[in-house]
Amino acid sequence: MSEIKPRDVQVLPIGIDTTIVRSRSWARLRFEIEYALAKGTTANSYAIQGDKTALIDPPGETFTQIYLDALQQRFDLKSLDYVILGHVNPNRAATLKALLELAPQITFVCSNPGAKNLRTIIEDRELSILVMRGEETLDLGRGHLLQFIPTPNPRYPDHLCTYDSQTEILYTDKLFGAHLCGEQVFDEGWEIFNEDRRYYFDCVMAPHARQVETALEKLSELPVRMYGVGHGPIVRYGLIELTQAYRQWSKQQTSQDLTVALLYASAYGSTATLAQAIARGITKAGVAVESINCEFAEPDEIRTAVEKAAGIVIGSPTLGGHAPTPIQTALGIILSTASSNRMAGVFGSFGWSGEAIDLIEGKLKDAGYRFAFEPIRVKFKPTDVTLQLCEETGTDFAHSVKRAKKVRIARQPASNVEQAVGRIVGSLCVVTTKKHEEISSAMLASWVSQATFNPPGLTIAVAKDRAIESMLHSGDKLVLNVLAEGRQLRKHFMKSFAPGEDRFANVATETSENGCPILTDALAYLECTVNNRMEAGDHWIVYAIADNGKVLNLDGITAVHHRKSGNHY
């Protein structure tokens, strides 16, 4: 196993008087679902040196020291005038405080919600703050006239984009990013980033698709040459294509027939992380999410979301043995607005007790709401296992909502083409995988085909709402277990599994060299590495290369799945 590179800072000029300062982590930084591909990340900061100097989006505390060292080597911090913040969170506090010690003269530039957050995380000193509401500009000289565009969403209510008319760079913070780390500063060959950008959108932006559409509309009039993103490569070569993709992906969400209202508050970020994972699971199953951070939402906004929602999920931390006031307000709106025939769910995090979760559950039960899952209770910070459970729970919740609304599409008589497609015969297999030593999953697969001779490669069609889907990205490991006729493995893996349920209970397995389970009663197995995947309608087509394998039963006959139609399994 190769050693992981240490964190570092990459500095490069990207335009007139403009420099990117990329803090790079080559390994995964956090237990958050948006980082689950484990490709590292970059925290991109930008310096604009006109007659006055502005620094955009200093990174979080994991990069504080190396970032400041890089700045001091290249810039005179005593001449730093402004620090522009696309969003404010507690993670940035350490860097901002250290920067103030070196440059106490700086003025912060942020949105109004950002100013409130900033005063909260740096409460021990007076701050100079310029609040940008959308009409104001900031002239740095030498043609660098900055415009500010508020682009709030429930997760980042203080989100602010910055546009420099001199360079035609739009600094987008969380929009258009991706969590991956590499030497490449710009997105040459942008197609190779498509998977990472789509995954980032699905995790971070999809629950706020309505707000993303609004943001895209606000930004559409600006003549933009590149996106200075907060994470990943600068978007230059694939700018038009990525913008169009964001429009398409957002429309996919906002056009869904069913919506789940996901209401939450988060004291230290853990409950928000759980909400993010649940939202990801819901959207995977083709149900839209109206995600609302109750700390920043007006009662009318909550009421509107609840009224149109087919299901309601509410999450809360426990503070002093109680739910915070915004959650109590939201709960009151639910009880007075939403009929009790809606599907409901409760989740939350806590430090020493979880009374808020019990309170919410009790109130909803007393009102007659039907629960689609047992309350999710997380002590301290969520783990990868917890996030996988939340994602699967979200998917299950979406299916429960569909069933409750009776939106299952009635099967029409198969056409001649569909009947013919149904006669395509493939090997019946079980795909198994394992990540982070704790998370494992499995899926019965019949749409499996050899794709290449050299290297020996195969394709697997995976429905978007399958739990295993999030574990089959480029670089991930799997075992393809080819089933034999007459075995009971098929029956075992055909059943529906509850979120977090052990897929391998009462099944004989051993561990492969790549760490994934081998079904010892299979006909044969192949240890594979995912090389690529392609979005194809309601499935992902996963291309994997076989690294190792063995026939376990020389006398067995490959099991096949005979179908009569091509419009269902």
Secondary structure, DSSP 8 states (H G I E B T S, - for coil): -------EEEEEEEETTEEEEEEEESS---SSGGGTT---EEEEEEEEESSSEEEE----GGGHHHHHHHHHHHS-GGGEEEEE-S---GGGHHHHHHHHHH-TT-EEEE-HHHHHHHHHHS-SS---EEE--SS-EEE-STT-EEEEEE---SS-TT-EEEEETTTTEEEEETTT------S-SB-TTGGGGHHHHHHHIIIIIGGGHHHHHHHHHHHTTS--SEEEESSSSBBSTTHHHHHHHHHHHHHHHHT-S-EEEEEE--SSSHHHHHHHHHHHHHHHTT-EEEEEETTS--HHHHHHHHHH-SEEEEE---BTTB--HHHHHHHHHHHHHS-TTSEEEEEEEESS--HHHHHHHHHHHHTT-EESS--EEEESS--HHHHHHHHHHHHHHHHHHHHHHT---------HHHHHHTT---B-EEEEEEETTTEEEEEEE--EEEEETTTTEEEEEEETT-GGGGG-STT-EEEEEE-BTT-SHHHHHHS---TT--TTTT--EEE-TTS-EEETTSSEEEEEEEEEEEEETTEEEEEEEEEEEEES-TT--B-B---S-SS--
